[in-house]
Amino acid sequence: MPRKIAVVGGGVIGCSIAWHLAERELGEIVLIERDRIGAGTTWHSAGNITWRPDPLHDATVLYAFETLARLTRETGQDTGWLETGRLFLAHGAAAIGRLEGYQEEAARRGIASRILTGMEAAGLHPLLAGGAIAAAWLNPLSGRVNPADLTAAYAKGARRRGVRIVENCRATALTIRGGRVRGVETSTGPIEADEVVVAAGLWSRALLAAVDIHLAQWACEHFYVIADVAPRLARETPSFVAPEDLLYGREEIGAMMVGAFDEDAKTIDAASLPEPFAFTLFPPAWDKFAPYFEKAVAIFPALETAPIRRFVNGPESFTPDNAPLIGPISGIDGLHVSTAMNSGGVTYSAAAGHLIADILAETNSPFDAAAFRPERFGEKARDLVWLQGEISAVVSRGYRRTNL
């Protein structure tokens, strides 16, 4: 009799997990989603995927590129993938030195990246003021997907391989007896399972806290705007990051997306969110975003007079060390989590699915499971004062560290 596996959460992570599990024929799989596939944080993701030579974005991103191609071939579902390359913008000597280190590693691997002057970078992005930056690193291994389309592709592939997907089904509790998970209680009735994977994003912590497992994750507001710039941007315009300014951005249907990883980010208690909170946003946080937008205007002067088409302010879950929580939960056999993607759910989705499948198949993984171990913070994860303080700080701290 095949083992029964329940995946809780139908965002990009949960759908990837379901597809990877089914691809390896690891059991009879059901995926439950509290609203509709792609709800929660997936739908408002910027969708960027960028390789760089650091532990979190090396093998995971290379596998993401491989997965995008394979998923499209298998399902016929367009993910919206567009390879644009990315400009890493730098002002100071330390930042330039870090980019030179990136370039050395990329060159060693035969990747056609290069260091540019500010004026050379301006030749690749029509709105960039070359004199506003000291140097840039052009990384060709970068692009973006449509998060909704990527999630739909994972879900389509999962269904084709026999996964049962149940929408409008809210997980209310985990069923645990005799030291192991037995299933999930839901708003539509109990679901028996031999293995449960909690990939419920914002709601993962509360679901596990009810069984005295405390995940070191908390949510913050994360925001970007879409500005109607002139001239309009070509689709292939390279995206950008400016880590010293905590900025990122890209083309968006001819307009320009500009986002920021906020210092002293506003934390959000998922338990306080209204129900349903599925395709929902917070009000614009202009007071928080304005200082970052001023820095963006200095680099891209056309933004100063560009009408703002949309302000997107949604919750994202972070961890104190800016790495996701992926793996088994000790003390409860059969219980696993894949959550807290630090605003990188699209990037991590392929590797998260592969890693969970490796764990359930009891095979070696190409990914560093220790870096994602859910219980690496120990008892500190119970301390909400410490946790919220760390999460508020890591939004900017983690962005600077991983991009520079």
N, C-alpha and C positions, 0 to 999 in steps of 0.2 A: 504493500500500500504506500503510495507516495506521501512524503511528509507535506504538511500544510504550512504555507508561509504567508503571513499577513504583512503587507507594507502599509504603514499609516502615513498618509500625505501624498497628494497628487500634484505637487509642484514638479519642477524640472528634476529635482533630486529623486523623489519617490518614483517618478516614471522611469528614470534611468535605471534605478535599482531593479524595478520590476522587469524591464527589458533584459538587463544583464542576467538576472536569475533565470528567466525563461530561456534565454539563449543557451544557457548551460544545463537546462533541464534539471534544475535542482529541486523541483517539487511542484505541488499544486498551489498556484499563487493567486492571491486576491489583493487588490490595491483599493484602499478606501480613502475617499476624499470628502472633507466636510462640506464643500461647496461644489465647484466645478474644477475640472482639470486646469491647472495653470493659475489658480487663485493664490491668494496670500501675498508673497513677495515676488514670485516669479514674473508676474505680468508687467510689473513696472521696472524690471531690471534694464540697465543700459545695454546688456548683451555683448559687451566687449570680451574678447579672448586674446591674450597677449603672452607670448613666450618670453621668458627671460631666464638667465642662468642662476637661479636660486632654488633651494630645495623644494619650495612649495609650487613653483611655476615652471619646472623643467619637465620631468616625466609626465606630470598631470596634464600639462597643456599639449605636449606632443601627442599624447594619447587622445586628447579632445579633438585635435585635427584629424587624426585617423578615424575616430568614431563618427565625426560629422559626415565624412565621405561614405563610410560603410552604412550608416543609418539611412542616408539618402538613397543609396543603391537598393537597400533592402525594402524600404517602405514606399519609395516614390514620392515621399513628402519633402518638399523644399523647406529647409531650415532657415532660409534667408542669409546663409553664410556668404559673406563678401570679404575677401582679403584686401585690405587697404594699406597695410603697414602702419607703423606708429612712430611719431616723433616724441622722444623723451627730451624735454626742454630743461636747460640748466642755466643758472646764473653764476653761482660761486665755484671756487676752485675744488671744494670737496665733492660737490655734485658732479662736476666735470670729471674728476678722478674716478668716481664710481662708474660713470658711463664709459670711460676708457677701459675699465676693467671688464665691463660687459662686452665691449667690442673685442677685446683680446680673446675672451672665451668664445664668442660667436665666430671669430675668424678661425680659431682652432678647429671648430666644427664645420667649417666651410659654409657658414651662413653669410649671405651677401648683405650684411648690415654695414653701416659706416658712420663715422663721426663727421658732423657738418658744422660749419660756421653758422651764425645766426642768419646771415644773408642767404646762404645756401638753403637753409631750412625754409626761409620765406619763399624761395622759388618752388617749393613743393606744396605750400599752403598759402593761397592767395590773400588770406586775411591776417597772416602773421607779420608783425613788425620785426624785421630782422635785427634791428638795433636794440630790441627789448630783451634779448637773451644773449648769453655769451657763447653757447654751443648747443648742439643737439645730437642725439643718437637716433638714426633711422633704423628701426627694427622691422624687417619685412614680414616676420612671422607674427602677424597680428591682423585682426579683423573683427567682424561682429556678426551675430546671428539675430534673428527675431526670436526672443525667448518663448513667445506663445507657439510659434511654429516648431521650434526645437522640442518643446514639451509635447506637442501633438505628434511629432515624429516618434519620440520614445513611446508614447502611449499606443500609437498605431502598431509599432513593431511588437510591443508587449501583447496587445490583443491578438495579433496574428499568430503569436506563439502560445496562445492559450491562457493568458492572464485574464482574470475576471476583474473588471474595473467598476467599482460601485461609487457613484457620485451622490452628493447630498446625504452623506452618511458620516456623522460626526463620532469620532472615537471619544468615549467618555471615561474609560478606565481600562487598565490592563488586568487581565485575569492571571493570578499567580498562585500556584499551589505546590507544596513540596519542594520549594526552591527552584522551580522552573516556571517559565511562562506557559500558559495554557490557551491564551487567546486574547481577544479584545472585546470589551463591551462597547456597543455603539448605540446611536440614537435610533437605529432600526432593528436592534436585537444583537445577541452575542454572535461572535465569529470565533470558531475554534481554530487554533493554530499551534503547531509545534515550534515554530520560530516566528518572532515578531520583529520587524524593523521599523523603528520610529523615525520617520523623516518628515516631521510635522512642523518644521521651521519654528516660528514664534511660539507655537503651542507645545513644543516638545518638552520644555522644562516642567511645565505644570503637570503633564501626563505622567512623567517619571517621579516628580516630587510626591505624588500621591502614594507611591510605593517606597518612599524614603530614599530615592536616588536623586541626587542634586547635580544637575548639569551646570557647568560653568559657562553659561550663556545668558545674554540679556540683549534686549532690543534697543536700538537708537533710531532717531530720525535721520534719514539720509536723503539728500535732495539734489536735484539738477533742474535747469531751465532749458527751454528750447527757444532760441532767438531767431527771428526772421531777418537774417543778415543780407546785405547787398555788397558785392555780388553774391548770387546763390552759389552754394558749394556743389561741386561735382560729387557723385556718389563715391568715387574712388579716392577722394581727398584723404590723406593720412589722418588718423585720429591723433590725439596728443595726450601726454601727461606732463604736468609741471609739478613735480613732487615737492619742491621747496615752497611752492605756493598752495599746495594741497588741492590742485586742480586737475581735472581731466575733461576730455570732450571729444566730439566727433561730428561728422555730418549727419543730418537727420532730415531726409526728404528735402534737400536743398538748404534747409535751415542749419543752425549750429546748436548742438547740445553742449552745455557747460555744467559740470558738476563739481562738488567739493566734498572732501573728507574733513569734517568739521572738528576743530579743537573744542574741547569742553562740550562734546555732543550731548544733546538732550536725550536722556534715557526714557524708555517706555516700558511700563509693566503690561505685558500681554494680557493679563487678567483684567485690566481696566478697559480694554478695547470693546467697543460696542459690538453687538451681534446683529446681523452677520457682518464680519469684517473680512471680505473676500476680495472684491475689486474696489478697494477703498483707499483714500489718501487722507493725509492731514492737511490742514490749511497751510498756505504758503508761509514760509518762515523768512521773510525778507530781512528782518533785523539780523538774523544769523548769517544769511547768504551774502548780504551786501558787501562786506569787506573782501570776500573772495571774488565777487564779481568785479570789484574795482581792480583787483590784480589781473583778472582776465582781460579787462579793457586795456590795461597797459600793454599787454602782449598782443591782443587782437583789437585794435582801435575801433573797428567797425561795430563792435558790440555796444559802444557808447550810445548810438542812436538807433539800434535795432529794437523793434518792438518785441516784447516777450510774448510768445504764443502760449506758452504753458509753463507752469511751475509744478514739478512733480516732487512731492514730499511724502515718502513712505517709510515704513519700518524695515529695518534689517537687523538680523541677529549677529552679534559679535562674541568673541571669546577674549580672555585677557592676553593671550599671546598671538592673536590674529590668525590662528589656524583652526580649521573645522574640528568637530567632534565626530569621529567615524570609528565604529568598532563595537565589540561586545561589551556588555555590562557584567562585571564580575559579581558572583553571588546569586545571579538569576540566570540559570541556563536557558539558552534560546532567545534571550533579549539582546537586541542590537540597536544602535542609534546611528543616524547620519544627519547631522543638523549643524546649525551655527556656521554658516558659510562665509561670514565676514564680508558680505556684499559681493561674493564671488561664486554664487550658486551655478551660474551658467558655466563658468570656467571649470569648477570642480565636478560638475554633474557626471561626466563620463568616468572619471577616476573613482568617484564615490560609488558608482554602480559596480565597477569592476572590483573594487576592494571589498565591498560587502559580499559579492559573489565568491571572491577568493576565500573569505572567512567561512562562509557557509559550506563551501566545497572542501574546506580544509586543505587548500593548496597554497604554495608560496605566491606572494604578490609582487609585482614589479614596483609597487609603491611602498613608501616608508610608513608602515602601519603605526609605528611608535610615535611619529610626529602628530598623528591624529587621535591617539588613544583617549577615549572620552573621560577617563578618571585621572588624568595626569595632574589635576590641580588638587586632588585629595580633599581634605576637609574644608579648605578655603572656599570651595564652591557653595557651601552652606551659608557663608557670611555675605548677606545681601549688601551691606554697606561697602565692604571691600569689593564685591563683584561689580556693583553699579559704578563705583569710582573708577575701577580699572577699565570697564567697558567704555565709559565716557571718554577716557583718555586714549584708549587704543585705536579709536577710529582714525585719528590723525597720526598717532605714533606708529601704528602698524602700516599705514599708507606710506609714510616717509621711509620706513625701514625696508619695506618690500620693493619699493620703486627706486630707491637710491642705495 
